Amino acid sequence: MVWALDKGSAHITSSTGISFVEIYVEGDELCRHWIEYIDTGNSPGAPRQITLTEQELRERVGDSNKNKKLRLKIFSTGQGEHEIDDFSAHVNRGASMKLPGGRIGYKGSKLGFSQMEGSQPQELILHSGSESHKLLVCVRVYHGFALDGLEFVYADGATQLFGKKGGKAGGDEFFLDASRRAEVIASFVIRSGAWVDGIQIVTSTGRRSPFYGNANGGGQHTITPPRGFQISGLYGSCGPWVDGIGLIISR
């Protein structure tokens, strides 16, 4: 995943390690510039987190391309692939937001095309990330052959819904260990292509929920915040079902 945490730079994370990045200059069909991260001699294995700056990328493509749009393809050792259509736009516009309590939230890259008929933007800031008395105890997942919605349930009975209550009646519930706030959501494993096919929840203790939705649709992505950050919300879009999803994180 790609996180624009500082203006002009992006932090890129992968649970399996980052293999290489292809850099495409506007108008290029073939890749002429790239960065490799495996077998460099600096450290064993592939890094799970890297930082790329716009300045570094501009230097690699040369002065003749300094004003052209840069498109990146990021490849993981687990055969995953993620694309940033316009690196400069991603790291310089609309990546941060103010959260309740004055903290700054950062939007990671989004999965899904958000192009289904009737698709509408969605944004949800989790109560548990901004209100200390709000304890998240359960995630209710609505799904059928795709992801319809995620409902976050708190100890006081309050709920928050991302997406809609479609698919299986009543959804499926995945409970967190609420004793002493022992367990929180650490990451999501998501299958997606044009829309969000399915999702799995991974907790801070390493527990995994069942896979909800279509476990074979689209490509698989694991969304984990960079070190030192927590999940504070979700954003994306929903049409007949969820067709776009990304995380909002904060320090």
C-alpha positions, 0 to 999 in steps of 0.5 A: 500500500502507498501512504502519503504521510509527508508532502512530496514523499510516500511510504510504501508497505508490503507484508511479503516484501517489496521486490521492485518499482517500475517508473513510467514517464507520461507517454511511455508504454514501456518501462525505461526506469526502475528501482530494485530492492532485492539482492542489493547486498544491503540487507537480506530479503526484500524490505517491507517498507520503503520511502520514495520521494518525488525528487528522487524519482525526478532525478532517475528519469532525467531533466528532460522529463521533469515536468511530465506525469510519473506513473508507478507500478509496485511489485511485491515478492508475493506477486502482488502489484499496485499502481499509482497513476500520478505520483505527484498528485498522490503525495501533494493533494488531498492525502491528509485530513483533520480528525476529531481531537486535532490529530492528522489523518492520512489516506492510503491508496484506494483499492477498487475503481469506484465506477459502478452505477450509482457509486457514492463516496464513503468516509468513516472515522472510527469512534474508537480512534478518537474517543477513549471511552469507545471500545470496539468489540465486534465487526459485522461483515455484510457480504455475498459474492462481494463485500457489501459493508462493514459495521463496527459495533462498540461496547455501549451498543453504538454502531458505525456502517461503511457501505451497506447492509446487503448480501447475507441477512444479518451479516457475519460477526467477528468479535475482538477480545475487549478485555483490557482493550487487549485486541485491535484491528491491525490490518485487512486482507482484501481481494479486489479488482473493479470492486471489492470482492472480499475481506479478512480482518487481522488483529494485533494479536495475529488472529484472523477472521474467516474470509468474507465475500469472494475469496477468489475474485480480483487480486489479493492485497494486505493493507497494514499501516506503516510502523507507528501508525494506527487505523483511524477510519475507512474511505472509498465508495459504494454502489450496489456493493462496495467498489472502493476501499482505503484506510485512514491512519494516524499517529 
